[in-house]
Amino acid sequence: MIAYRPQLCRFAALVAGVCWLALALARPQEKAGGDDPAIPAAWLDVLTGGLPIIVGAPHGGELRPSELPDRPVGVLLRDAGTDDLARRLADELGKQFGRRPHLIVCEVHRAKVDCNRELTEAAQGHPLTEALWRAYHRAVGEAADAVHREWGAGLYIDLHGQSHATARVEWGYRLKAADLALSDEKIDVDPALAGVVSVRDAVARSGKPFSAVVRGTNSLGGLLERAGFPSVPSPAHPHPGGGPYFSGGYNVQKYGSAGGGTLSAVQIEAPRRGVRDTAENRQRFAAALAAALGIWFREHYRIDLAAPSARGKTVPGR
């Protein structure tokens, strides 16, 4: 038996290698896209910015190009107004801080592609749809690299819309409703939650308790609540109670810092009523969110978004 062990080991390794190759070939590849067919420029709106903020709007598009088949399964409704809201947020950030964020807007309707799902569900096997999906995520990845080079850390915002009965802005950090129902004391010391929260890097840089970053006075929810937009989680609404709540999907998991890295992420679920329903409300929300981001970065990253350059980004005396 001893004499055959090397051969058996080599055979086992060969079998394992063949199995791995078969699984890899069977699995949809999130490749760089060099062999992808070209997609029309109108399908994807990409803006290279200068802030440590990336704004993605994967479900706001209205285009229904005939080249792309309708997806037979999955969620097919678009998040109406989120494309406009993303652009207004980019403009407001530019107005308030002198630079705009990186912006990626999928202009194609969700009935054709879902850029907040993994590739199989998102494109359902169509090569041109897969090319669009990869182009969206390649743009986010390139923006993330730029943010890291220029600022060392940053935030990805995945912008969505919902029409729940209770019209609150839902902030998704990959924490479930049951997680948010825990007390601050429990959230602050639970190692399991630290391993799933999509703003893990922001919490580490903040030096403040976990709960302060996700639902404290100067959390994004807390800041927007004070600006007149009811939010969950926030000091007033630390957890969603028994109602529906979106905790964050594929993009927040993919680009957030739960598993490491310097890019944190949050999914914003904007209600229709009071936020997305009119151009005036979208503008009010964009202005409030831009101002809140300025405070949030100062509070938790010690970054001044209005600094003349990234070299002067650290808030003096902090």
C-alpha positions as CSV (number, residue, x, y, z in Angstrom):
1,M,0.0,0.0,0.0
2,I,2.8,2.4,0.9
3,A,4.3,2.0,-2.6
4,Y,1.2,3.2,-4.3
5,R,0.5,6.3,-2.3
6,P,2.3,8.7,-4.6
7,Q,0.4,7.4,-7.6
8,L,-2.9,7.6,-5.8
9,C,-2.1,11.1,-4.7
10,R,-1.3,12.1,-8.2
11,F,-4.5,10.4,-9.5
12,A,-6.6,12.1,-6.9
13,A,-5.0,15.5,-7.7
14,L,-5.8,14.9,-11.4
15,V,-9.4,14.0,-10.7
16,A,-9.8,17.1,-8.5
17,G,-8.3,19.3,-11.2
18,V,-10.6,17.9,-13.9
19,C,-13.6,18.4,-11.6
20,W,-12.6,22.0,-10.9
21,L,-12.1,22.7,-14.6
22,A,-15.5,21.3,-15.4
23,L,-17.1,23.4,-12.7
24,A,-15.3,26.5,-13.9
25,L,-16.3,26.0,-17.5
26,A,-19.9,25.4,-16.4
27,R,-20.0,28.5,-14.2
28,P,-20.8,31.9,-15.9
29,Q,-17.5,33.8,-16.0
30,E,-17.2,37.4,-14.7
31,K,-14.4,37.9,-17.2
32,A,-12.8,41.2,-18.1
33,G,-14.9,41.4,-21.3
34,G,-12.1,41.6,-23.9
35,D,-14.0,39.1,-26.1
36,D,-17.4,40.7,-25.5
37,P,-19.4,42.2,-28.4
38,A,-19.4,45.9,-28.4
39,I,-22.4,47.6,-26.8
40,P,-23.9,50.9,-27.8
41,A,-22.7,53.9,-25.8
42,A,-26.3,54.9,-25.1
43,W,-26.8,51.7,-22.9
44,L,-24.5,52.8,-20.2
45,D,-23.8,56.3,-18.7
46,V,-20.4,56.5,-17.0
47,L,-18.9,59.6,-15.5
48,T,-15.4,59.6,-14.1
49,G,-15.4,61.7,-10.9
50,G,-13.0,63.1,-8.4
51,L,-14.7,62.3,-5.0
52,P,-14.3,59.1,-3.0
53,I,-17.9,58.3,-3.8
54,I,-19.3,56.0,-6.5
55,V,-23.0,56.2,-7.3
56,G,-24.6,53.3,-9.2
57,A,-28.1,53.2,-10.6
58,P,-28.6,49.6,-11.9
59,H,-32.4,49.6,-12.2
60,G,-33.3,53.1,-13.5
61,G,-33.0,52.6,-17.2
62,E,-35.9,52.9,-19.6
63,L,-34.4,51.7,-22.9
64,R,-35.7,48.4,-24.3
65,P,-33.4,47.7,-27.2
66,S,-34.6,45.0,-29.6
67,E,-31.2,43.4,-29.7
68,L,-31.7,42.2,-26.2
69,P,-34.4,39.6,-25.4
70,D,-36.7,40.1,-22.5
71,R,-35.7,38.2,-19.4
72,P,-38.2,35.4,-18.8
73,V,-37.7,35.2,-15.0
74,G,-36.7,37.5,-12.2
75,V,-37.8,40.9,-11.0
76,L,-38.5,43.0,-14.1
77,L,-39.8,46.3,-12.8
78,R,-37.6,49.4,-13.1
79,D,-36.9,51.6,-10.1
80,A,-38.5,54.7,-11.7
81,G,-36.7,58.0,-11.2
82,T,-33.5,56.5,-9.8
83,D,-31.6,57.3,-13.0
84,D,-32.6,61.0,-12.6
85,L,-32.0,60.9,-8.9
86,A,-28.4,59.5,-9.4
87,R,-27.6,62.4,-11.8
88,R,-29.0,65.0,-9.5
89,L,-27.0,63.6,-6.6
90,A,-23.8,63.8,-8.8
91,D,-24.6,67.4,-9.7
92,E,-25.3,68.3,-6.1
93,L,-22.1,66.8,-4.9
94,G,-20.3,68.8,-7.6
95,K,-22.1,72.0,-6.5
96,Q,-21.4,71.5,-2.8
97,F,-17.8,70.2,-2.9
98,G,-16.4,71.3,-6.2
99,R,-16.1,67.7,-7.6
100,R,-18.5,65.1,-8.7
101,P,-18.6,61.4,-7.8
102,H,-18.0,58.5,-10.1
103,L,-21.4,57.7,-11.7
104,I,-22.6,54.5,-13.4
105,V,-26.2,54.4,-14.7
106,C,-27.5,51.4,-16.6
107,E,-29.8,53.0,-19.2
108,V,-31.4,49.7,-20.3
109,H,-34.6,48.5,-18.6
110,R,-34.5,45.9,-16.0
111,A,-36.7,43.7,-18.1
112,K,-33.7,43.2,-20.3
113,V,-30.8,43.1,-17.8
114,D,-30.4,43.3,-14.0
115,C,-27.1,44.8,-13.0
116,N,-27.8,44.0,-9.3
117,R,-27.8,40.2,-9.7
118,E,-25.2,37.7,-10.5
119,L,-24.5,37.0,-14.2
120,T,-26.8,34.0,-14.7
121,E,-29.9,35.7,-13.4
122,A,-28.9,39.1,-14.7
123,A,-28.4,38.2,-18.4
124,Q,-29.9,34.6,-18.6
125,G,-27.4,33.4,-21.2
126,H,-27.6,36.1,-23.9
127,P,-24.1,37.2,-25.0
128,L,-24.9,40.9,-25.6
129,T,-26.8,41.2,-22.3
130,E,-23.8,39.6,-20.6
131,A,-21.5,42.2,-22.3
132,L,-23.7,45.0,-20.9
133,W,-23.6,43.5,-17.4
134,R,-19.9,43.1,-17.5
135,A,-19.4,46.7,-18.8
136,Y,-21.5,48.0,-15.9
137,H,-19.4,46.1,-13.3
138,R,-16.1,46.9,-15.1
139,A,-17.0,50.6,-14.8
140,V,-17.7,50.2,-11.0
141,G,-14.4,48.3,-10.6
142,E,-12.4,50.9,-12.4
143,A,-14.0,53.6,-10.3
144,A,-13.2,51.7,-7.1
145,D,-9.6,51.5,-8.2
146,A,-9.5,55.2,-8.8
147,V,-11.0,56.0,-5.4
148,H,-8.5,53.8,-3.7
149,R,-5.6,55.4,-5.6
150,E,-6.7,59.0,-5.0
151,W,-8.3,58.8,-1.5
152,G,-7.3,55.4,0.1
153,A,-10.9,54.6,0.9
154,G,-14.5,55.5,-0.2
155,L,-18.1,54.6,-0.5
156,Y,-20.2,52.9,-3.2
157,I,-23.9,53.9,-3.2
158,D,-26.3,51.5,-5.0
159,L,-29.4,53.5,-5.6
160,H,-32.8,51.8,-5.8
161,G,-36.5,52.6,-5.3
162,Q,-39.3,50.9,-3.3
163,S,-42.9,51.6,-2.7
164,H,-43.5,50.1,0.8
165,A,-46.5,51.2,2.7
166,T,-44.3,53.1,5.2
167,A,-42.5,55.7,3.1
168,R,-39.0,55.7,4.7
169,V,-35.5,55.7,3.1
170,E,-34.1,52.2,3.7
171,W,-30.3,52.0,4.2
172,G,-29.0,48.5,3.4
173,Y,-25.8,47.5,5.0
174,R,-26.3,43.8,4.6
175,L,-27.7,43.7,8.1
176,K,-31.0,41.8,8.4
177,A,-34.1,43.2,10.2
178,A,-33.4,40.7,13.0
179,D,-29.8,42.1,13.3
180,L,-31.1,45.6,13.6
181,A,-33.6,44.6,16.2
182,L,-30.7,43.9,18.6
183,S,-29.6,46.6,21.1
184,D,-26.7,48.9,20.3
185,E,-24.7,47.1,23.0
186,K,-25.1,43.7,21.3
187,I,-24.5,45.0,17.8
188,D,-21.3,46.7,18.9
189,V,-19.7,43.5,20.1
190,D,-21.2,40.8,17.8
191,P,-18.3,39.5,15.7
192,A,-20.7,37.8,13.3
193,L,-22.2,41.1,12.3
194,A,-18.8,42.8,11.9
195,G,-18.1,40.1,9.3
196,V,-21.2,40.8,7.1
197,V,-21.7,44.6,7.3
198,S,-20.9,46.3,4.1
199,V,-19.3,49.4,5.7
200,R,-16.8,47.4,7.8
201,D,-13.9,49.5,6.7
202,A,-15.8,52.7,7.5
203,V,-16.5,51.4,11.0
204,A,-12.8,50.6,11.5
205,R,-11.7,54.0,10.3
206,S,-14.4,55.8,12.3
207,G,-13.2,54.7,15.7
208,K,-16.8,55.0,16.9
209,P,-19.1,52.1,17.8
210,F,-20.5,50.0,15.1
211,S,-24.1,51.2,15.9
212,A,-23.0,54.9,15.6
213,V,-21.9,54.4,12.0
214,V,-25.0,52.5,10.8
215,R,-27.8,54.2,12.9
216,G,-26.3,56.8,15.2
217,T,-26.9,60.6,15.1
218,N,-24.3,61.0,12.4
219,S,-25.2,57.9,10.4
220,L,-26.5,58.4,6.9
221,G,-30.0,57.5,8.2
222,G,-29.7,59.9,11.2
223,L,-28.5,62.8,9.0
224,L,-31.3,62.3,6.4
225,E,-33.9,61.9,9.1
226,R,-32.9,65.4,10.5
227,A,-33.2,66.7,7.0
228,G,-36.8,65.6,6.8
229,F,-36.5,62.2,5.2
230,P,-37.7,59.4,7.6
231,S,-35.0,56.7,7.5
232,V,-34.3,53.2,8.7
233,P,-32.0,52.5,10.4
234,S,-31.7,55.8,12.2
235,P,-32.0,57.0,15.8
236,A,-35.7,57.5,15.3
237,H,-36.2,54.1,13.6
238,P,-33.3,51.8,14.7
239,H,-34.9,48.8,13.0
240,P,-37.7,48.2,10.5
241,G,-40.1,46.5,12.9
242,G,-42.4,44.1,11.2
243,G,-42.6,45.8,7.8
244,P,-40.7,44.9,4.6
245,Y,-37.0,46.1,4.4
246,F,-34.3,45.7,1.8
247,S,-31.0,44.9,3.6
248,G,-28.7,45.2,0.5
249,G,-28.3,43.0,-2.5
250,Y,-25.6,41.6,-4.9
251,N,-23.8,44.9,-5.6
252,V,-23.4,45.9,-2.0
253,Q,-22.1,42.4,-1.2
254,K,-19.8,42.5,-4.2
255,Y,-18.3,45.9,-3.6
256,G,-18.6,46.5,0.2
257,S,-15.9,45.9,2.7
258,A,-17.4,43.0,4.7
259,G,-14.6,40.7,3.5
260,G,-11.9,43.3,3.6
261,G,-10.9,46.1,1.3
262,T,-11.2,49.9,1.5
263,L,-14.5,50.5,-0.3
264,S,-17.6,50.4,1.8
265,A,-21.1,50.2,0.3
266,V,-24.7,51.0,1.1
267,Q,-27.9,50.2,-0.8
268,I,-30.3,53.1,-0.7
269,E,-34.0,52.2,-1.2
270,A,-35.7,55.5,-1.9
271,P,-39.5,55.5,-1.4
272,R,-41.6,56.8,-4.2
273,R,-43.7,59.1,-2.1
274,G,-41.8,62.2,-1.0
275,V,-38.6,61.2,-2.7
276,R,-38.9,59.8,-6.3
277,D,-42.4,61.0,-7.2
278,T,-41.6,64.5,-8.5
279,A,-38.5,66.3,-9.9
280,E,-38.8,68.7,-7.0
281,N,-38.6,65.9,-4.4
282,R,-35.8,64.2,-6.2
283,Q,-33.8,67.5,-6.1
284,R,-34.5,68.0,-2.4
285,F,-33.4,64.5,-1.6
286,A,-30.2,64.8,-3.7
287,A,-29.3,68.1,-2.0
288,A,-29.9,66.6,1.5
289,L,-28.0,63.4,0.7
290,A,-25.0,65.3,-0.7
291,A,-24.8,67.5,2.4
292,A,-25.2,64.4,4.6
293,L,-22.3,62.7,2.8
294,G,-20.1,65.6,3.5
295,I,-20.8,65.3,7.3
296,W,-20.5,61.5,7.2
297,F,-17.1,61.5,5.6
298,R,-15.8,64.1,8.0
299,E,-17.2,62.2,11.0
300,H,-16.2,58.7,10.1
301,Y,-13.4,59.0,7.6
302,R,-11.9,62.3,8.7
303,I,-12.1,63.3,5.0
304,D,-13.1,66.8,3.9
305,L,-14.8,66.4,0.6
306,A,-14.3,70.1,-0.1
307,A,-10.6,69.9,0.2
308,P,-8.8,71.3,-2.8
309,S,-7.1,68.0,-3.5
310,A,-7.0,64.5,-2.0
311,R,-3.7,65.4,-0.5
312,G,-5.5,67.8,1.8
313,K,-8.4,65.5,2.5
314,T,-7.8,64.9,6.2
315,V,-9.7,67.2,8.5
316,P,-7.2,69.2,10.5
317,G,-7.0,68.4,14.2
318,R,-8.7,65.0,13.9
